[in-house]
């Protein structure tokens, strides 16, 4: 009877390793120079939204399913990306305009994060009352308080977002490095 080898995991461990290294580098950049790095990320986000908007509108000619949604998303993505990129490359390409655009995008993200935290808190509280346990209830209250704190101080939340993201990227990168070596 011949012994067969166990099938090798098809996970490309080196892709996870590269992602982890890049996440750590981005996190360090956000901690060392948060203003320039956040500005570069916001400009990249604007360019990304323009590309997504164009691709969504072009896909209408190929596939007509959900055409209304594709048209809406394509136009909104083009508008949002255009506003962001014009804030960097437009007529007022001075430092104040770039910082203003970066801060405005940070404010928008702070609002989104605040509302998401409140919604998460409400869902967790509902789960706690339906038998999810007291842990879900505590997390629900913390989520609601966290969301209200962010919405009450959106300017501070937007200004501290690059630092928080830097820390998050570093820890996420470390987790990815560990996962890469475990997959290997």
MODELLER restraints for C-alpha pairs under 7 A, 6 or more apart:
rsr = mdl.restraints
at = mdl.atoms
rsr.add(forms.Gaussian(group=physical.xy_distance, feature=features.Distance(at['CA:13:A'], at['CA:180:A']), mean=4.87, stdev=0.5))
rsr.add(forms.Gaussian(group=physical.xy_distance, feature=features.Distance(at['CA:13:A'], at['CA:183:A']), mean=5.61, stdev=0.5))
rsr.add(forms.Gaussian(group=physical.xy_distance, feature=features.Distance(at['CA:13:A'], at['CA:184:A']), mean=5.63, stdev=0.5))
rsr.add(forms.Gaussian(group=physical.xy_distance, feature=features.Distance(at['CA:14:A'], at['CA:180:A']), mean=6.63, stdev=0.5))
rsr.add(forms.Gaussian(group=physical.xy_distance, feature=features.Distance(at['CA:16:A'], at['CA:176:A']), mean=6.05, stdev=0.5))
rsr.add(forms.Gaussian(group=physical.xy_distance, feature=features.Distance(at['CA:16:A'], at['CA:177:A']), mean=6.99, stdev=0.5))
rsr.add(forms.Gaussian(group=physical.xy_distance, feature=features.Distance(at['CA:16:A'], at['CA:180:A']), mean=5.25, stdev=0.5))
rsr.add(forms.Gaussian(group=physical.xy_distance, feature=features.Distance(at['CA:17:A'], at['CA:176:A']), mean=6.49, stdev=0.5))
rsr.add(forms.Gaussian(group=physical.xy_distance, feature=features.Distance(at['CA:17:A'], at['CA:177:A']), mean=5.30, stdev=0.5))
rsr.add(forms.Gaussian(group=physical.xy_distance, feature=features.Distance(at['CA:17:A'], at['CA:180:A']), mean=5.18, stdev=0.5))
rsr.add(forms.Gaussian(group=physical.xy_distance, feature=features.Distance(at['CA:20:A'], at['CA:173:A']), mean=3.94, stdev=0.5))
rsr.add(forms.Gaussian(group=physical.xy_distance, feature=features.Distance(at['CA:20:A'], at['CA:174:A']), mean=6.34, stdev=0.5))
rsr.add(forms.Gaussian(group=physical.xy_distance, feature=features.Distance(at['CA:20:A'], at['CA:176:A']), mean=4.76, stdev=0.5))
rsr.add(forms.Gaussian(group=physical.xy_distance, feature=features.Distance(at['CA:20:A'], at['CA:177:A']), mean=5.24, stdev=0.5))
rsr.add(forms.Gaussian(group=physical.xy_distance, feature=features.Distance(at['CA:21:A'], at['CA:173:A']), mean=6.21, stdev=0.5))
rsr.add(forms.Gaussian(group=physical.xy_distance, feature=features.Distance(at['CA:23:A'], at['CA:169:A']), mean=5.22, stdev=0.5))
rsr.add(forms.Gaussian(group=physical.xy_distance, feature=features.Distance(at['CA:23:A'], at['CA:170:A']), mean=6.23, stdev=0.5))
rsr.add(forms.Gaussian(group=physical.xy_distance, feature=features.Distance(at['CA:23:A'], at['CA:172:A']), mean=6.99, stdev=0.5))
rsr.add(forms.Gaussian(group=physical.xy_distance, feature=features.Distance(at['CA:23:A'], at['CA:173:A']), mean=4.87, stdev=0.5))
rsr.add(forms.Gaussian(group=physical.xy_distance, feature=features.Distance(at['CA:24:A'], at['CA:169:A']), mean=5.92, stdev=0.5))
rsr.add(forms.Gaussian(group=physical.xy_distance, feature=features.Distance(at['CA:24:A'], at['CA:170:A']), mean=4.48, stdev=0.5))
rsr.add(forms.Gaussian(group=physical.xy_distance, feature=features.Distance(at['CA:24:A'], at['CA:173:A']), mean=5.02, stdev=0.5))
rsr.add(forms.Gaussian(group=physical.xy_distance, feature=features.Distance(at['CA:26:A'], at['CA:166:A']), mean=6.98, stdev=0.5))
rsr.add(forms.Gaussian(group=physical.xy_distance, feature=features.Distance(at['CA:26:A'], at['CA:169:A']), mean=6.84, stdev=0.5))
rsr.add(forms.Gaussian(group=physical.xy_distance, feature=features.Distance(at['CA:27:A'], at['CA:165:A']), mean=6.91, stdev=0.5))
rsr.add(forms.Gaussian(group=physical.xy_distance, feature=features.Distance(at['CA:27:A'], at['CA:166:A']), mean=3.80, stdev=0.5))
rsr.add(forms.Gaussian(group=physical.xy_distance, feature=features.Distance(at['CA:27:A'], at['CA:167:A']), mean=6.12, stdev=0.5))
rsr.add(forms.Gaussian(group=physical.xy_distance, feature=features.Distance(at['CA:27:A'], at['CA:169:A']), mean=4.76, stdev=0.5))
rsr.add(forms.Gaussian(group=physical.xy_distance, feature=features.Distance(at['CA:27:A'], at['CA:170:A']), mean=5.01, stdev=0.5))
rsr.add(forms.Gaussian(group=physical.xy_distance, feature=features.Distance(at['CA:28:A'], at['CA:166:A']), mean=6.29, stdev=0.5))
rsr.add(forms.Gaussian(group=physical.xy_distance, feature=features.Distance(at['CA:29:A'], at['CA:37:A']), mean=6.37, stdev=0.5))
rsr.add(forms.Gaussian(group=physical.xy_distance, feature=features.Distance(at['CA:30:A'], at['CA:37:A']), mean=5.67, stdev=0.5))
rsr.add(forms.Gaussian(group=physical.xy_distance, feature=features.Distance(at['CA:30:A'], at['CA:38:A']), mean=6.91, stdev=0.5))
rsr.add(forms.Gaussian(group=physical.xy_distance, feature=features.Distance(at['CA:30:A'], at['CA:162:A']), mean=5.82, stdev=0.5))
rsr.add(forms.Gaussian(group=physical.xy_distance, feature=features.Distance(at['CA:30:A'], at['CA:163:A']), mean=6.23, stdev=0.5))
rsr.add(forms.Gaussian(group=physical.xy_distance, feature=features.Distance(at['CA:30:A'], at['CA:166:A']), mean=4.86, stdev=0.5))
rsr.add(forms.Gaussian(group=physical.xy_distance, feature=features.Distance(at['CA:31:A'], at['CA:163:A']), mean=5.62, stdev=0.5))
rsr.add(forms.Gaussian(group=physical.xy_distance, feature=features.Distance(at['CA:31:A'], at['CA:166:A']), mean=5.51, stdev=0.5))
rsr.add(forms.Gaussian(group=physical.xy_distance, feature=features.Distance(at['CA:34:A'], at['CA:162:A']), mean=5.62, stdev=0.5))
rsr.add(forms.Gaussian(group=physical.xy_distance, feature=features.Distance(at['CA:34:A'], at['CA:163:A']), mean=6.69, stdev=0.5))
rsr.add(forms.Gaussian(group=physical.xy_distance, feature=features.Distance(at['CA:38:A'], at['CA:102:A']), mean=6.96, stdev=0.5))
rsr.add(forms.Gaussian(group=physical.xy_distance, feature=features.Distance(at['CA:38:A'], at['CA:162:A']), mean=6.20, stdev=0.5))
rsr.add(forms.Gaussian(group=physical.xy_distance, feature=features.Distance(at['CA:39:A'], at['CA:102:A']), mean=5.56, stdev=0.5))
rsr.add(forms.Gaussian(group=physical.xy_distance, feature=features.Distance(at['CA:42:A'], at['CA:102:A']), mean=6.08, stdev=0.5))
rsr.add(forms.Gaussian(group=physical.xy_distance, feature=features.Distance(at['CA:43:A'], at['CA:84:A']), mean=6.65, stdev=0.5))
rsr.add(forms.Gaussian(group=physical.xy_distance, feature=features.Distance(at['CA:43:A'], at['CA:85:A']), mean=6.07, stdev=0.5))
rsr.add(forms.Gaussian(group=physical.xy_distance, feature=features.Distance(at['CA:46:A'], at['CA:80:A']), mean=6.98, stdev=0.5))
rsr.add(forms.Gaussian(group=physical.xy_distance, feature=features.Distance(at['CA:46:A'], at['CA:81:A']), mean=3.96, stdev=0.5))
rsr.add(forms.Gaussian(group=physical.xy_distance, feature=features.Distance(at['CA:46:A'], at['CA:82:A']), mean=6.75, stdev=0.5))
rsr.add(forms.Gaussian(group=physical.xy_distance, feature=features.Distance(at['CA:46:A'], at['CA:84:A']), mean=5.18, stdev=0.5))
rsr.add(forms.Gaussian(group=physical.xy_distance, feature=features.Distance(at['CA:46:A'], at['CA:85:A']), mean=5.51, stdev=0.5))
rsr.add(forms.Gaussian(group=physical.xy_distance, feature=features.Distance(at['CA:47:A'], at['CA:81:A']), mean=6.01, stdev=0.5))
rsr.add(forms.Gaussian(group=physical.xy_distance, feature=features.Distance(at['CA:47:A'], at['CA:85:A']), mean=6.74, stdev=0.5))
rsr.add(forms.Gaussian(group=physical.xy_distance, feature=features.Distance(at['CA:49:A'], at['CA:77:A']), mean=5.05, stdev=0.5))
rsr.add(forms.Gaussian(group=physical.xy_distance, feature=features.Distance(at['CA:49:A'], at['CA:78:A']), mean=6.26, stdev=0.5))
rsr.add(forms.Gaussian(group=physical.xy_distance, feature=features.Distance(at['CA:49:A'], at['CA:80:A']), mean=6.98, stdev=0.5))
rsr.add(forms.Gaussian(group=physical.xy_distance, feature=features.Distance(at['CA:49:A'], at['CA:81:A']), mean=4.86, stdev=0.5))
rsr.add(forms.Gaussian(group=physical.xy_distance, feature=features.Distance(at['CA:50:A'], at['CA:77:A']), mean=6.04, stdev=0.5))
rsr.add(forms.Gaussian(group=physical.xy_distance, feature=features.Distance(at['CA:50:A'], at['CA:78:A']), mean=4.74, stdev=0.5))
rsr.add(forms.Gaussian(group=physical.xy_distance, feature=features.Distance(at['CA:50:A'], at['CA:81:A']), mean=4.91, stdev=0.5))
rsr.add(forms.Gaussian(group=physical.xy_distance, feature=features.Distance(at['CA:50:A'], at['CA:82:A']), mean=6.63, stdev=0.5))
rsr.add(forms.Gaussian(group=physical.xy_distance, feature=features.Distance(at['CA:52:A'], at['CA:74:A']), mean=6.96, stdev=0.5))
rsr.add(forms.Gaussian(group=physical.xy_distance, feature=features.Distance(at['CA:52:A'], at['CA:77:A']), mean=6.69, stdev=0.5))
rsr.add(forms.Gaussian(group=physical.xy_distance, feature=features.Distance(at['CA:53:A'], at['CA:73:A']), mean=6.84, stdev=0.5))
rsr.add(forms.Gaussian(group=physical.xy_distance, feature=features.Distance(at['CA:53:A'], at['CA:74:A']), mean=3.89, stdev=0.5))
rsr.add(forms.Gaussian(group=physical.xy_distance, feature=features.Distance(at['CA:53:A'], at['CA:75:A']), mean=6.22, stdev=0.5))
rsr.add(forms.Gaussian(group=physical.xy_distance, feature=features.Distance(at['CA:53:A'], at['CA:77:A']), mean=4.77, stdev=0.5))
rsr.add(forms.Gaussian(group=physical.xy_distance, feature=features.Distance(at['CA:53:A'], at['CA:78:A']), mean=4.87, stdev=0.5))
rsr.add(forms.Gaussian(group=physical.xy_distance, feature=features.Distance(at['CA:54:A'], at['CA:74:A']), mean=6.44, stdev=0.5))
rsr.add(forms.Gaussian(group=physical.xy_distance, feature=features.Distance(at['CA:56:A'], at['CA:70:A']), mean=5.70, stdev=0.5))
rsr.add(forms.Gaussian(group=physical.xy_distance, feature=features.Distance(at['CA:56:A'], at['CA:74:A']), mean=5.04, stdev=0.5))
rsr.add(forms.Gaussian(group=physical.xy_distance, feature=features.Distance(at['CA:57:A'], at['CA:70:A']), mean=6.70, stdev=0.5))
rsr.add(forms.Gaussian(group=physical.xy_distance, feature=features.Distance(at['CA:57:A'], at['CA:71:A']), mean=6.03, stdev=0.5))
rsr.add(forms.Gaussian(group=physical.xy_distance, feature=features.Distance(at['CA:57:A'], at['CA:74:A']), mean=5.46, stdev=0.5))
rsr.add(forms.Gaussian(group=physical.xy_distance, feature=features.Distance(at['CA:60:A'], at['CA:67:A']), mean=6.22, stdev=0.5))
rsr.add(forms.Gaussian(group=physical.xy_distance, feature=features.Distance(at['CA:84:A'], at['CA:101:A']), mean=6.49, stdev=0.5))
rsr.add(forms.Gaussian(group=physical.xy_distance, feature=features.Distance(at['CA:87:A'], at['CA:97:A']), mean=6.17, stdev=0.5))
rsr.add(forms.Gaussian(group=physical.xy_distance, feature=features.Distance(at['CA:87:A'], at['CA:98:A']), mean=5.97, stdev=0.5))
rsr.add(forms.Gaussian(group=physical.xy_distance, feature=features.Distance(at['CA:87:A'], at['CA:101:A']), mean=5.68, stdev=0.5))
rsr.add(forms.Gaussian(group=physical.xy_distance, feature=features.Distance(at['CA:88:A'], at['CA:97:A']), mean=6.96, stdev=0.5))
rsr.add(forms.Gaussian(group=physical.xy_distance, feature=features.Distance(at['CA:88:A'], at['CA:98:A']), mean=5.16, stdev=0.5))
rsr.add(forms.Gaussian(group=physical.xy_distance, feature=features.Distance(at['CA:103:A'], at['CA:158:A']), mean=6.61, stdev=0.5))
rsr.add(forms.Gaussian(group=physical.xy_distance, feature=features.Distance(at['CA:106:A'], at['CA:158:A']), mean=4.62, stdev=0.5))
rsr.add(forms.Gaussian(group=physical.xy_distance, feature=features.Distance(at['CA:107:A'], at['CA:154:A']), mean=6.09, stdev=0.5))
rsr.add(forms.Gaussian(group=physical.xy_distance, feature=features.Distance(at['CA:107:A'], at['CA:155:A']), mean=6.46, stdev=0.5))
rsr.add(forms.Gaussian(group=physical.xy_distance, feature=features.Distance(at['CA:107:A'], at['CA:158:A']), mean=5.08, stdev=0.5))
rsr.add(forms.Gaussian(group=physical.xy_distance, feature=features.Distance(at['CA:110:A'], at['CA:150:A']), mean=6.71, stdev=0.5))
rsr.add(forms.Gaussian(group=physical.xy_distance, feature=features.Distance(at['CA:110:A'], at['CA:154:A']), mean=5.87, stdev=0.5))
rsr.add(forms.Gaussian(group=physical.xy_distance, feature=features.Distance(at['CA:110:A'], at['CA:157:A']), mean=6.03, stdev=0.5))
rsr.add(forms.Gaussian(group=physical.xy_distance, feature=features.Distance(at['CA:110:A'], at['CA:158:A']), mean=5.70, stdev=0.5))
rsr.add(forms.Gaussian(group=physical.xy_distance, feature=features.Distance(at['CA:111:A'], at['CA:151:A']), mean=6.15, stdev=0.5))
rsr.add(forms.Gaussian(group=physical.xy_distance, feature=features.Distance(at['CA:111:A'], at['CA:154:A']), mean=6.81, stdev=0.5))
rsr.add(forms.Gaussian(group=physical.xy_distance, feature=features.Distance(at['CA:114:A'], at['CA:147:A']), mean=4.06, stdev=0.5))
rsr.add(forms.Gaussian(group=physical.xy_distance, feature=features.Distance(at['CA:114:A'], at['CA:148:A']), mean=6.58, stdev=0.5))
rsr.add(forms.Gaussian(group=physical.xy_distance, feature=features.Distance(at['CA:114:A'], at['CA:150:A']), mean=5.28, stdev=0.5))
rsr.add(forms.Gaussian(group=physical.xy_distance, feature=features.Distance(at['CA:114:A'], at['CA:151:A']), mean=5.47, stdev=0.5))
rsr.add(forms.Gaussian(group=physical.xy_distance, feature=features.Distance(at['CA:115:A'], at['CA:147:A']), mean=6.11, stdev=0.5))
rsr.add(forms.Gaussian(group=physical.xy_distance, feature=features.Distance(at['CA:117:A'], at['CA:143:A']), mean=5.09, stdev=0.5))
rsr.add(forms.Gaussian(group=physical.xy_distance, feature=features.Distance(at['CA:117:A'], at['CA:144:A']), mean=6.07, stdev=0.5))
rsr.add(forms.Gaussian(group=physical.xy_distance, feature=features.Distance(at['CA:117:A'], at['CA:146:A']), mean=6.61, stdev=0.5))
rsr.add(forms.Gaussian(group=physical.xy_distance, feature=features.Distance(at['CA:117:A'], at['CA:147:A']), mean=4.73, stdev=0.5))
rsr.add(forms.Gaussian(group=physical.xy_distance, feature=features.Distance(at['CA:118:A'], at['CA:143:A']), mean=5.81, stdev=0.5))
rsr.add(forms.Gaussian(group=physical.xy_distance, feature=features.Distance(at['CA:118:A'], at['CA:144:A']), mean=4.34, stdev=0.5))
rsr.add(forms.Gaussian(group=physical.xy_distance, feature=features.Distance(at['CA:118:A'], at['CA:147:A']), mean=4.97, stdev=0.5))
rsr.add(forms.Gaussian(group=physical.xy_distance, feature=features.Distance(at['CA:120:A'], at['CA:140:A']), mean=6.79, stdev=0.5))
rsr.add(forms.Gaussian(group=physical.xy_distance, feature=features.Distance(at['CA:120:A'], at['CA:143:A']), mean=6.33, stdev=0.5))
rsr.add(forms.Gaussian(group=physical.xy_distance, feature=features.Distance(at['CA:121:A'], at['CA:139:A']), mean=6.74, stdev=0.5))
rsr.add(forms.Gaussian(group=physical.xy_distance, feature=features.Distance(at['CA:121:A'], at['CA:140:A']), mean=3.65, stdev=0.5))
rsr.add(forms.Gaussian(group=physical.xy_distance, feature=features.Distance(at['CA:121:A'], at['CA:141:A']), mean=5.92, stdev=0.5))
rsr.add(forms.Gaussian(group=physical.xy_distance, feature=features.Distance(at['CA:121:A'], at['CA:142:A']), mean=6.97, stdev=0.5))
rsr.add(forms.Gaussian(group=physical.xy_distance, feature=features.Distance(at['CA:121:A'], at['CA:143:A']), mean=4.40, stdev=0.5))
rsr.add(forms.Gaussian(group=physical.xy_distance, feature=features.Distance(at['CA:121:A'], at['CA:144:A']), mean=4.81, stdev=0.5))
rsr.add(forms.Gaussian(group=physical.xy_distance, feature=features.Distance(at['CA:122:A'], at['CA:140:A']), mean=6.04, stdev=0.5))
rsr.add(forms.Gaussian(group=physical.xy_distance, feature=features.Distance(at['CA:122:A'], at['CA:144:A']), mean=6.98, stdev=0.5))
rsr.add(forms.Gaussian(group=physical.xy_distance, feature=features.Distance(at['CA:124:A'], at['CA:136:A']), mean=5.33, stdev=0.5))
rsr.add(forms.Gaussian(group=physical.xy_distance, feature=features.Distance(at['CA:124:A'], at['CA:137:A']), mean=6.08, stdev=0.5))
rsr.add(forms.Gaussian(group=physical.xy_distance, feature=features.Distance(at['CA:124:A'], at['CA:139:A']), mean=6.71, stdev=0.5))
rsr.add(forms.Gaussian(group=physical.xy_distance, feature=features.Distance(at['CA:124:A'], at['CA:140:A']), mean=4.59, stdev=0.5))
rsr.add(forms.Gaussian(group=physical.xy_distance, feature=features.Distance(at['CA:125:A'], at['CA:136:A']), mean=6.42, stdev=0.5))
rsr.add(forms.Gaussian(group=physical.xy_distance, feature=features.Distance(at['CA:125:A'], at['CA:137:A']), mean=4.82, stdev=0.5))
rsr.add(forms.Gaussian(group=physical.xy_distance, feature=features.Distance(at['CA:125:A'], at['CA:140:A']), mean=4.93, stdev=0.5))
rsr.add(forms.Gaussian(group=physical.xy_distance, feature=features.Distance(at['CA:127:A'], at['CA:136:A']), mean=6.71, stdev=0.5))
rsr.add(forms.Gaussian(group=physical.xy_distance, feature=features.Distance(at['CA:128:A'], at['CA:134:A']), mean=6.15, stdev=0.5))
rsr.add(forms.Gaussian(group=physical.xy_distance, feature=features.Distance(at['CA:128:A'], at['CA:136:A']), mean=5.16, stdev=0.5))
rsr.add(forms.Gaussian(group=physical.xy_distance, feature=features.Distance(at['CA:128:A'], at['CA:137:A']), mean=4.93, stdev=0.5))
rsr.add(forms.Gaussian(group=physical.xy_distance, feature=features.Distance(at['CA:150:A'], at['CA:157:A']), mean=6.00, stdev=0.5))
